Amino acid sequence: MPTDERLLSIKEAAEVLGVSTDWLYRSQKYKRLPFTIVLSPRKIRFSLQGLLAYIKENQNGGKSVQEGRDVSHSI
């Protein structure tokens, strides 16, 4: 499996994003992270490729590069 298609655990995803696991659980609960894969209620995985795209989209001070909207307060 290529590295960019790897599925990460909640701890790994939190490290990549620099956020807490609680933040990820809350975001997943409200379906705000499209790169989340729910295998079962206790097994959540995150697409590394999706995480990297999310970081790239949001590294412009909370502005979505594609949409030009403020996303820093959306979660």
N, C-alpha and C positions, 0 to 999 in steps of 0.2 A: 504494500500500500504506500503510495507516495506520501511524503511528509505533509504536504499541504492538505491532504484529505484525512488526516489523522483526527480521531475523536478524543477529546480531552475530558478528564474527570472534572468535577466541580473545583477541586483544589488547584489543578493545573490551569484551568480557565481563569480562575481568580488571580493567579500569579501573572498570567499573560496580560490580563487587563489592568492589574494593579488595583483590584477592588476586593472587598470581603466576599466570602462565600454567601453570607446573608444577603448581600446586594444581588448576587446572581440568583439566589432562590426567589427573592421578591420579584426580580425582573422576569424570571421565567414564569412565575405564577400569573403575572399580568400580561403574559405573551408579548413582551416588548423586545425580545431577542430572537430574531428569525433563525439564528444558527443553532438553536437549542433542539436537541433530540431527546425526547422522553421515551426511554425504553420500558420503564415501569415507574410507579410513584416514587420509588427509592433509587432508581437508576436514571440519572440525567447525564447526558453527554453533550459536549459542545464542539462544533466543527472548528478546527484550527483555521481553516480557510475563511470561514465566516467571521471568526474573531479578528483576524488580521484585516479583513475588509471593513469591519466595524471600527477598528482603531484608525485606519486610514481615513474613513469618512468623518470621524469625529475629532481628528487631531487639529483641526482648524478653529480652535477656541470654542468648540461646541457647535460649530456651524456645519451643517451637512454640505459637503462639496457639491453633490448633485442637486439638492433642492434649495440651498442657500437659507435654510431655516435653522433656528436655534433648537438644538436637541439636548443641551446640557441640563435642562430641567424636566425632561420628559419622563424621567424615572424617579 
